[in-house]
């Protein structure tokens, strides 16, 4: 167990030249006469020591007991550790972990790591402010309820308002929270397909913005939970310099070099939503070609033709 900060520096500190005498009784052994040690510390440092004592369960009745705290340190039941020796790389890795956990809906885990970071003295002021804002922002009850349904694999119903502010009700049998283009989405499999313009194989899948789910819009539903979203196999040929720079993704089922044409990488991937898939590959332009499936390729060609018309080519 580690005590945050350096207790030795707390014991030695003086603030505004106001000193308090704290008599710390250290019991050497049962039945032996104790020894008194006089410490000169400021009022704020005394309060800090009392807070540490409370956090570590060192109390006398319901009051913090500094004597027990010092005794535990002397007996090495509490170990002192430096609070300013974490590398920048470690801080950045934990910061990224907080953001990733937040983006994927693991709010409790994100807050635990954020609290750990907040206890460090190495943090820059902007990063400390960011973490304090995260911890100060309450987790919306409906968000916690969605996460609980997902963990328990419990189908549920929700009300959703689309971009035109029209209300929809969906019965959801599989879901996960994802992060797309600076927003959080509920990627889910729904009974209802009305209004879904995706390919027929994927019309049970929905991508719902979390900020468009009204408060008090959730209820458990009957039936079975599904193991996954519906998916469609997409085959890509990646060319030129992009072929050498490409990094495999978790959803890739195949990633291999082709002999013909040369310098071409073949990637096969399972996708659940053509909208996000097209948004991903469009920036790659002529260096990324959809080979299959036929329905997916035809849908993309339709988009390219519409773009051609837009630019009056």
C-alpha positions in Angstrom: 0.0 0.0 0.0 1.4 3.4 -1.0 0.6 6.8 0.6 0.1 9.4 -2.1 2.8 12.1 -1.8 5.9 12.3 0.4 4.8 12.2 4.0 8.3 13.4 5.0 7.8 16.6 3.2 4.4 17.1 4.7 5.8 16.6 8.2 8.5 19.2 7.5 6.3 21.9 5.8 5.4 25.2 7.4 2.8 27.5 6.0 2.3 31.2 7.1 4.6 30.5 10.0 1.7 29.0 11.9 2.9 25.9 13.8 1.0 23.3 15.7 2.4 20.9 18.2 1.2 17.3 17.6 2.2 14.8 20.1 2.6 11.4 18.4 2.5 8.5 20.7 4.5 5.5 19.3 3.8 2.3 21.2 7.0 0.2 21.0 5.3 -3.1 22.1 2.4 -4.3 24.1 2.8 -3.5 27.7 5.8 -1.2 27.2 5.9 2.4 28.0 5.4 4.6 24.9 7.6 7.5 23.7 6.4 11.0 22.7 7.6 12.7 19.6 6.8 16.4 19.1 6.2 17.5 15.4 6.0 21.1 14.3 3.6 21.3 11.3 1.2 23.8 9.9 -2.6 23.7 10.2 -3.0 22.6 6.5 -0.4 19.9 6.8 -2.0 18.6 10.0 -5.3 18.4 8.0 -3.6 16.6 5.2 -2.1 14.0 7.6 -5.6 13.5 9.2 -7.0 13.0 5.7 -4.4 10.4 4.9 -5.1 8.7 8.2 -8.8 8.5 7.4 -8.1 7.1 3.9 -5.9 4.4 5.4 -8.4 3.6 8.2 -6.1 4.9 11.0 -8.7 6.2 13.4 -9.4 6.5 17.1 -13.1 5.9 17.3 -14.4 8.1 14.4 -11.5 10.6 14.5 -8.3 10.4 12.4 -5.3 9.2 14.4 -2.0 10.6 13.2 -0.1 8.6 15.8 -1.4 5.3 14.2 -0.4 6.7 10.7 3.2 7.4 11.8 3.4 4.0 13.6 2.2 2.2 10.4 4.9 4.0 8.4 7.6 3.1 11.0 6.5 -0.6 10.8 6.5 -0.4 7.0 2.8 -1.3 6.9 2.6 1.8 4.7 5.3 2.4 2.2 6.4 5.8 1.1 6.7 6.3 -2.6 7.7 9.3 -4.7 4.9 11.1 -6.4 6.8 12.8 -9.2 8.7 10.0 -11.0 6.3 8.8 -13.7 7.5 9.2 -17.3 5.7 11.3 -19.9 5.1 8.1 -21.8 3.3 6.5 -18.9 1.2 9.6 -18.3 0.2 9.7 -22.0 -0.6 6.0 -22.1 -2.9 6.3 -19.1 -4.5 9.5 -20.5 -5.2 7.6 -23.8 -6.6 4.7 -21.7 -9.1 7.1 -20.0 -10.2 8.5 -23.4 -10.6 5.0 -25.0 -12.5 3.6 -22.0 -14.8 6.7 -22.0 -15.4 6.4 -25.8 -16.3 2.7 -25.5 -18.7 3.2 -22.7 -16.6 1.8 -19.8 -17.2 4.9 -17.7 -16.5 3.4 -14.3 -13.1 2.0 -15.5 -12.2 5.4 -17.1 -13.0 7.2 -13.8 -10.8 4.9 -11.8 -7.8 5.5 -14.0 -8.6 9.2 -14.0 -8.6 9.3 -10.3 -5.3 7.5 -10.2 -3.8 10.2 -12.6 -5.3 13.0 -10.5 -3.3 11.9 -7.5 0.0 12.4 -9.4 2.0 15.6 -9.1 3.5 15.3 -12.6 0.3 16.3 -14.4 0.4 19.5 -16.4 -2.3 22.1 -15.5 -4.3 21.5 -18.8 -4.3 17.7 -18.3 -5.3 18.1 -14.6 -8.2 20.4 -15.6 -9.3 17.9 -18.3 -9.4 15.0 -15.8 -11.1 17.1 -13.1 -13.8 18.0 -15.6 -14.2 14.3 -16.5 -14.6 13.4 -12.8 -17.0 16.3 -12.2 -19.3 15.3 -15.0 -22.0 13.0 -13.8 -22.7 9.8 -15.8 -26.2 10.1 -17.1 -28.5 7.5 -15.5 -29.8 6.3 -18.9 -26.2 5.7 -20.1 -25.5 3.5 -17.1 -28.8 1.6 -17.8 -27.7 1.0 -21.4 -24.3 -0.3 -20.3 -26.1 -2.6 -17.7 -28.4 -4.1 -20.4 -25.3 -4.8 -22.6 -23.4 -6.4 -19.8 -26.4 -8.6 -18.8 -27.2 -9.3 -22.5 -30.7 -8.2 -21.9 -32.8 -7.0 -24.9 -34.2 -3.5 -24.4 -36.4 -0.9 -26.1 -35.4 2.8 -26.5 -36.9 5.9 -28.0 -34.7 7.8 -30.5 -34.9 11.1 -32.3 -33.4 11.3 -35.7 -31.8 14.4 -37.3 -35.2 15.6 -38.3 -36.4 15.3 -34.7 -38.7 12.4 -35.6 -39.2 9.9 -32.8 -38.5 6.2 -33.4 -38.8 3.2 -31.1 -36.4 0.3 -31.5 -36.2 -3.1 -29.9 -32.5 -3.9 -29.5 -31.1 -7.4 -29.3 -27.4 -6.6 -29.5 -25.5 -3.4 -28.9 -22.1 -1.8 -28.3 -21.0 1.8 -27.7 -18.5 3.0 -30.3 -16.7 6.3 -31.1 -17.0 7.7 -34.6 -15.8 11.1 -35.8 -15.8 12.7 -32.3 -19.2 11.3 -31.3 -20.4 8.3 -29.4 -22.8 5.9 -31.0 -24.9 2.9 -30.0 -24.2 0.3 -32.7 -27.1 -2.1 -32.4 -29.2 -4.9 -34.0 -32.9 -4.0 -34.0 -36.1 -5.8 -34.8 -37.3 -2.8 -36.8 -36.0 -2.1 -40.3 -38.3 0.7 -41.4 -36.4 3.7 -42.8 -33.1 1.9 -43.0 -31.5 2.5 -46.4 -28.5 0.2 -45.9 -28.0 -3.0 -47.9 -30.7 -5.6 -47.2 -28.1 -7.8 -45.5 -27.5 -5.1 -42.9 -30.9 -3.4 -42.5 -31.4 -4.7 -38.9 -28.2 -2.8 -37.9 -28.5 0.8 -36.6 -26.0 3.4 -35.6 -27.7 5.7 -33.1 -26.1 8.9 -31.7 -26.1 8.7 -27.9 -26.9 12.4 -27.6 -30.2 11.8 -29.4 -31.6 9.3 -27.0 -34.0 11.2 -24.7 -34.0 10.8 -21.0 -36.3 8.1 -19.5 -36.6 6.3 -22.8 -35.5 2.8 -21.9 -37.3 -0.4 -20.9 -36.4 -4.1 -20.8 -37.7 -6.2 -23.7 -38.6 -9.9 -24.0 -36.8 -12.3 -26.2 -33.2 -13.4 -26.8 -30.0 -11.5 -27.0 -28.0 -11.9 -30.3 -24.3 -12.7 -30.3 -23.4 -10.0 -32.8 -24.5 -7.5 -35.4 -25.3 -8.7 -38.9 -22.1 -8.5 -41.0 -21.2 -8.5 -44.7 -17.8 -9.6 -46.1 -15.9 -6.8 -47.9 -12.8 -7.5 -50.0 -10.4 -4.6 -50.7 -7.4 -4.3 -52.9 -5.0 -1.7 -51.5 -2.4 -0.3 -53.9 0.7 1.8 -54.1 2.2 3.3 -50.9 -1.0 2.8 -49.0 -0.4 -1.0 -49.4 2.9 -0.7 -47.5 1.5 1.6 -44.8 -1.7 -0.3 -44.1 -2.1 -1.7 -40.6 -4.4 -4.6 -40.0 -7.6 -4.0 -38.0 -9.3 -6.4 -35.6 -12.2 -6.9 -38.0 -9.9 -8.0 -40.8 -10.2 -11.8 -41.5 -7.5 -11.8 -44.2 -4.5 -9.5 -44.9 -2.0 -10.7 -47.6 0.2 -9.6 -50.4 -0.9 -10.5 -54.0 1.5 -11.6 -56.7 -0.7 -10.0 -59.4 -0.9 -7.1 -59.7 2.4 -6.5 -57.8 2.6 -4.3 -54.7 -1.1 -4.9 -54.0 -2.5 -6.0 -50.6 -5.7 -8.0 -50.4 -7.8 -7.3 -47.3 -11.0 -9.1 -46.4 -13.1 -7.6 -43.6 -16.5 -8.1 -41.9 -18.5 -4.8 -41.9 -21.8 -4.0 -40.2 -22.5 -0.6 -41.7 -21.8 0.7 -45.2 -22.1 4.3 -44.2 -19.1 4.2 -41.8 -17.2 1.8 -44.2 -17.5 4.2 -47.1 -16.5 7.1 -44.9 -13.3 5.3 -44.0 -12.1 4.3 -47.5 -13.2 7.4 -49.5 -10.1 9.4 -48.4 -7.8 6.7 -49.9 -9.2 7.4 -53.4 -7.8 5.4 -56.2 -5.4 3.5 -53.9 -8.3 1.4 -52.4 -10.6 -0.6 -54.6 -13.7 -2.5 -53.4 -13.7 -5.9 -55.1 -16.5 -7.6 -53.3 -19.2 -8.3 -52.4 -21.0 -7.4 -55.6 -23.8 -5.6 -53.7 -21.3 -3.6 -51.7 -19.3 -2.7 -54.8 -22.5 -1.7 -56.7 -23.6 0.5 -53.8 -20.2 2.3 -53.8 -20.3 2.7 -57.6 -23.7 4.4 -57.2 -22.1 6.9 -54.7 -19.3 7.6 -57.1 -21.7 8.3 -60.0 -23.7 10.7 -57.8 -20.4 12.4 -56.9 -19.6 12.6 -60.6 -22.9 14.3 -61.3 -22.4 16.8 -58.4 -19.2 18.0 -60.0 -20.8 18.1 -63.5 -18.0 15.9 -64.9 
